[in-house]
Structures are given as C-alpha cells and as structure tokens.
Amino acid sequence: MTDLEKITPQVLSLPAESRAELAEILIQSLDEKEDDDIKSAWLLEIQRRYDEIRTGKARCKPAEQVLREARELLRCTK
C-alpha cells in the first residue's frame, strides 16, 4: 500500500474546512515549482531576445508603429 493510499482515508475524514486548507497548501506547492520553471524559461527568453537585438539579428520597430499595426490587424478580425 502506498503512502497516498494510507493517508487518503484520514484526509477525507477531516472536516471540509481542513480539507479545503490542505487542498490550498497542496496547490500552492505545485504552483511554486511551476513559477520557478516559468521564471527560468522567461529569463532565458529575455537573454535570447537581448542578444538578438544587441547583435543586430532582430529588427526593432518603434512602439507607436507596433501599436498602430496591431490596431489595424484587430480591425480586420472583427
């Protein structure tokens, strides 16, 4: 019998408020791992984009132009 199988009946016998609190704790423990993974991925992406701009591989546009183009595209999709 696994640890999970052993504790499940005990956990299910807790009052609803306690089960809800436990569920929140468990979900937060999962989110923390995901947050670290996401943060690492974004840092790598930021570095990659920075390097492309610095070396001239990426072509940059002024923010006003990007926003104008985005607005024009959104008008076409309605």
C-alpha positions in Angstrom: 0.0 0.0 0.0 1.4 3.4 -1.0 1.7 6.4 1.4 -1.1 8.1 -0.6 -3.4 5.1 -0.2 -2.7 5.1 3.6 -3.4 8.8 4.2 -6.4 9.3 1.8 -9.0 7.9 4.2 -7.6 10.1 7.0 -7.6 13.2 4.9 -11.1 12.5 3.6 -12.3 12.2 7.2 -11.2 15.7 8.0 -13.8 18.5 8.3 -14.5 20.3 5.0 -12.6 23.5 6.1 -9.5 21.5 6.9 -9.7 19.6 3.6 -10.0 22.9 1.8 -7.0 24.3 3.6 -5.0 21.2 2.8 -6.0 21.4 -0.9 -4.8 25.0 -1.0 -1.5 24.1 0.5 -1.0 21.3 -2.0 -1.9 23.5 -4.9 0.4 26.2 -3.8 3.3 23.7 -3.5 2.7 22.8 -7.2 2.5 26.4 -8.3 5.8 27.2 -6.6 7.6 24.7 -8.8 5.8 25.9 -11.9 6.7 29.5 -11.0 10.4 28.7 -10.8 10.2 26.8 -14.1 8.4 29.7 -15.8 10.7 32.3 -14.3 13.7 30.4 -15.6 12.2 30.0 -19.1 11.4 33.7 -19.3 14.9 34.7 -18.2 16.3 32.5 -21.0 13.9 34.1 -23.5 14.8 37.6 -22.3 18.5 36.8 -22.7 18.0 35.4 -26.2 16.0 38.4 -27.3 18.5 40.8 -25.8 21.3 39.0 -27.6 19.4 39.2 -30.9 18.9 42.9 -30.5 22.5 43.6 -29.4 24.0 41.6 -32.4 21.6 43.1 -34.9 19.8 39.8 -35.7 16.5 41.3 -34.6 14.9 44.3 -36.3 13.3 46.7 -33.9 10.3 48.9 -34.5 9.1 51.9 -32.6 6.3 51.2 -30.1 4.0 53.6 -31.9 4.4 51.6 -35.1 3.8 48.3 -33.4 0.7 49.6 -31.7 -0.7 51.1 -35.0 -0.1 47.8 -36.8 -1.8 45.8 -34.0 -4.8 48.1 -34.1 -5.1 47.7 -37.8 -4.9 43.9 -37.6 -7.6 43.9 -34.8 -9.9 46.0 -37.0 -9.6 43.4 -39.8 -10.6 40.5 -37.5 -14.0 42.0 -36.4 
